[in-house]
Amino acid sequence: MENGNELAVSDPEFRRLREEHRHHEERLHELAEKSRLSQDEEMEEKRLKKEKLLLKDRMEAISRHRREEVPS
């Protein structure tokens, strides 16, 4: 069974999704460090959180599909 690191090496889509997820995490961390967010930043934060969840769901789907392909 492949873990996330192995999938990142063997699956370009998984690698892209993981990188995008990491960028979202970094930006969310930057926003969290601010004492007050502008209205635009609040909207960005909400968007990033939703996108991050969608990215994680897609990575999980790829991982699950890959596990199902491996014969037991």
Secondary structure, 3 states (H helix, E strand, C coil): CCCHHHHHHHCHHHHHHHHHHHHHHHHHHHHHHCCCCCHHHHHHHHHHHHHHHHHHHHHHHHHHHHHHHCCC
